[in-house]
């Protein structure tokens, strides 16, 4: 009985799967043209550098003591002003303090454009430093209905708009089935930066970003909020139930001047994995159409 030896096609498939794994993990760029065995390099001792000779100072000159990494301003010039320090300028901030800083910044926004600029400068969420783009929103901010997902994926991170990949194509078809499109709906996420490798955002990351999405909802002022999936539903309603128990339910959502309705439904990515559940999403979207028509 002989051992099974992989065929060239099997080895090629394994290599492609290995590369796909690293791309999904966020390693999507090569650093060198040729591979390096870093483990063998670590065993190689570093070369010993000979210290440079120092010549003695001339008799007419006095030795000068160098000051490392110091810039001396010219005589008579004013010292440079210290950069203003605010808490939110550090990605290593504690989650509670970062969320408090996010609330303070979000309240400053009077328009959606201002909120997007403030969010672009906010660096207390570590996801900002691993994502390519801020994914703020897409669609019509004057629309009556606002869709909210969880977080951007690879396509959204590359383009800078939410729901641009396969999930977005399915969402467009679902909206079209009830007479909506991106000119009559507003679309966003509770977390505006892609988590590395498309992992789920942590509770701490959601908590830091939550003040911004809450302010975004206030500025859009929709009549109906549609939460796509459990993370968005749980974040905005406080429910701990899974999406299969909350989908189809209406929750009250309080805005500064009124109370609107929040509808929970299944995320398009979930429907791509389990197409049989599309029948449930279709019921939810029919309920949404009835709400928009004033029949529910």
C-alpha positions in Angstrom: 0.0 0.0 0.0 1.6 3.2 -1.1 1.2 6.7 0.3 -0.8 9.1 -1.7 1.4 11.7 -3.4 -0.3 15.0 -4.3 -0.6 15.6 -8.0 0.6 19.0 -9.5 -3.0 20.2 -9.7 -3.5 19.4 -6.0 -0.3 21.2 -5.0 -1.4 24.2 -7.1 -4.9 24.2 -5.4 -3.2 24.1 -2.0 -1.0 27.0 -2.9 -3.9 29.1 -4.1 -5.9 28.2 -0.9 -2.9 29.2 1.1 -2.6 32.6 -0.7 -6.4 33.2 -0.3 -6.0 32.6 3.4 -3.4 35.3 3.7 -5.4 37.7 1.5 -8.4 37.3 3.8 -6.2 37.9 6.8 -5.1 41.3 5.4 -1.7 40.3 3.9 -2.5 41.4 0.3 0.9 42.9 -0.7 4.3 41.3 -1.2 7.3 43.0 0.5 10.0 41.5 -1.7 10.3 40.0 -5.2 11.9 36.7 -3.8 11.0 34.7 -0.7 13.2 34.8 2.3 13.8 32.1 5.0 13.4 34.4 8.0 14.0 31.5 10.4 17.5 30.8 9.0 18.3 34.5 8.9 17.5 34.8 12.6 20.2 32.2 13.4 22.8 34.1 11.4 24.8 36.4 13.8 24.8 40.0 13.0 28.0 41.4 11.6 30.3 43.2 14.0 30.8 46.8 13.1 34.1 48.5 13.8 33.8 51.7 15.6 35.1 54.7 13.6 38.3 56.4 14.6 38.0 59.6 16.4 40.7 62.2 15.7 41.8 64.4 18.6 40.6 68.1 18.4 43.2 70.6 17.2 44.8 72.9 19.7 42.9 75.9 18.4 39.6 74.2 18.6 37.6 73.1 21.6 35.7 69.9 21.5 32.0 70.2 20.8 29.5 68.0 22.6 26.9 66.8 20.1 23.2 66.8 21.1 21.4 63.9 19.6 18.1 64.4 17.8 17.8 68.1 18.9 17.0 71.0 16.6 18.3 74.3 17.9 16.2 77.3 16.7 18.1 80.3 15.4 18.7 83.1 17.9 15.7 85.4 18.4 13.2 83.0 17.0 10.1 82.0 19.0 9.9 78.4 20.3 7.6 76.1 18.4 4.1 75.9 19.7 3.1 72.7 21.4 0.5 70.6 19.5 -2.8 70.6 21.2 -3.5 67.4 23.0 -7.0 65.8 23.0 -7.9 62.5 24.3 -9.1 60.9 21.1 -5.7 61.3 19.3 -4.6 57.8 20.4 -5.6 54.4 19.2 -4.5 52.9 22.4 -7.2 54.7 24.4 -9.3 52.8 26.9 -12.6 51.8 25.3 -14.8 53.7 27.9 -12.8 56.9 27.5 -12.6 56.5 23.7 -16.4 56.1 23.6 -16.8 59.2 25.7 -14.6 61.2 23.4 -16.5 59.8 20.4 -19.8 61.1 21.9 -18.3 64.5 22.4 -17.1 64.7 18.9 -20.3 63.3 17.3 -22.3 66.0 19.1 -20.3 68.7 17.4 -21.5 67.6 13.9 -24.4 69.7 12.5 -24.5 68.1 9.1 -23.6 64.7 7.7 -20.6 66.2 5.9 -19.3 67.5 9.2 -19.9 64.1 10.8 -17.9 62.4 8.0 -15.0 64.8 8.4 -15.0 64.3 12.2 -15.1 60.6 11.8 -12.2 60.7 9.3 -10.1 62.5 11.8 -11.1 60.2 14.7 -8.2 57.9 15.6 -9.3 56.3 18.9 -10.6 53.2 17.0 -7.8 50.9 16.0 -9.8 49.7 12.9 -9.0 53.0 11.2 -5.3 52.0 10.9 -5.9 48.6 9.3 -8.6 49.6 6.9 -8.0 51.2 3.5 -10.9 53.6 3.5 -13.6 55.1 5.7 -16.9 53.6 4.6 -19.4 56.3 5.7 -22.6 55.9 3.7 -24.3 55.6 0.3 -27.7 56.6 -1.0 -30.1 59.5 -0.4 -29.9 61.2 3.0 -33.4 62.6 2.4 -34.9 59.1 2.1 -37.5 57.9 4.5 -35.8 54.5 5.1 -32.3 53.9 6.4 -30.6 50.5 6.1 -27.8 49.7 8.6 -25.4 46.7 8.4 -22.6 45.6 10.6 -19.2 46.5 9.0 -17.6 46.9 5.6 -16.1 44.0 3.7 -13.2 43.8 1.3 -15.1 45.4 -1.6 -16.6 48.1 0.5 -13.1 48.9 2.0 -11.6 49.2 -1.5 -14.4 51.4 -2.9 -15.3 53.4 0.2 -19.1 52.8 0.1 -21.2 50.3 2.0 -22.7 47.1 0.4 -20.7 47.0 -2.8 -19.9 43.3 -3.0 -22.2 40.2 -3.4 -24.2 41.2 -0.3 -24.7 44.7 -1.8 -25.9 43.2 -5.1 -28.4 41.1 -3.2 -29.6 44.0 -1.1 -30.1 46.0 -4.3 -32.3 43.2 -5.7 -34.3 43.0 -2.4 -34.9 46.8 -2.4 -35.9 46.7 -6.1 -38.5 44.0 -5.3 -40.4 46.5 -3.2 -39.8 49.6 -5.4 -36.6 51.0 -3.7 -33.1 51.7 -4.8 -30.1 53.8 -3.7 -31.8 57.0 -4.7 -34.7 56.3 -2.3 -32.8 54.7 0.6 -29.8 55.6 2.7 -27.3 52.9 3.6 -24.7 52.7 6.3 -23.0 50.4 8.9 -22.7 50.6 12.7 -18.9 50.3 12.2 -17.4 52.4 9.3 -14.1 50.6 9.0 -13.4 47.0 7.8 -12.1 44.7 10.5 -9.0 42.8 9.4 -9.8 39.6 7.6 -13.5 40.4 7.6 -13.8 39.3 11.2 -16.7 40.5 13.4 -16.0 43.8 15.1 -15.4 43.4 18.8 -17.9 44.8 21.4 -15.3 47.5 22.2 -15.0 48.6 18.6 -18.8 48.7 18.3 -19.0 50.8 21.5 -16.4 53.3 20.3 -18.2 53.7 16.9 -21.8 53.7 18.2 -22.0 57.5 19.0 -21.2 58.3 15.4 -23.9 56.0 13.9 -26.4 57.3 16.5 -25.6 60.9 15.4 -25.8 59.8 11.8 -29.3 58.5 12.3 -30.3 61.7 14.0 -29.1 63.8 11.1 -30.8 61.6 8.5 -34.0 61.6 10.6 -35.6 58.6 8.7 -39.1 57.4 9.3 -38.0 53.7 9.3 -34.6 52.1 10.3 -33.9 48.7 8.9 -31.3 46.7 10.8 -29.6 44.1 8.6 -28.4 41.3 10.9 -28.0 40.7 14.6 -25.1 43.1 15.4 -26.9 46.2 14.1 -30.2 45.1 15.7 -28.6 44.4 19.1 -26.6 47.6 19.0 -29.5 49.9 18.4 -32.2 48.0 20.4 -30.3 46.4 23.3 -31.9 43.1 22.5 -29.8 40.0 23.2 -31.8 37.6 21.0 -30.5 36.2 17.8 -31.7 37.5 14.5 -33.9 34.6 13.7 -36.0 35.5 16.8 -35.9 39.3 16.3 -36.4 39.4 12.5 -39.7 40.8 11.4 -40.2 42.6 14.7 -40.7 46.3 15.1 -38.9 48.2 17.8 -39.3 51.8 18.9 -36.3 54.0 18.3 -36.2 57.5 19.9 -34.9 60.5 18.0 -34.4 63.9 19.6 -37.8 65.1 18.4 -39.8 62.0 17.8 -40.0 58.2 17.9 -39.6 56.1 14.7 -39.9 52.4 13.9 -37.0 50.0 13.7 -37.4 46.8 11.7 -35.0 43.9 12.2 -34.3 41.5 9.3 -31.7 39.1 8.0 -28.4 40.3 6.6 -27.8 39.7 2.8 -24.6 37.8 3.6 -26.5 35.4 5.8 -29.0 34.9 2.9 -26.1 34.1 0.6 -25.0 31.3 3.0 -28.6 30.1 3.6 -30.7 30.9 0.6 -33.7 29.0 2.0 -34.1 31.8 4.5 -34.9 34.3 1.7 -38.6 33.6 2.3 -38.3 35.1 5.7 -36.5 38.2 4.4 -39.2 38.6 1.7 -41.8 38.7 4.5 -39.8 41.4 6.2 -39.4 43.5 3.1 -43.1 43.2 2.4 -43.7 44.6 5.9 -41.3 47.4 5.1 -43.3 48.2 2.0 -46.5 48.3 4.0 -44.9 50.6 6.5 -43.8 53.0 3.8 -47.3 52.9 2.3 -48.9 53.6 5.6 -50.7 50.2 5.7 -49.1 48.9 8.8 
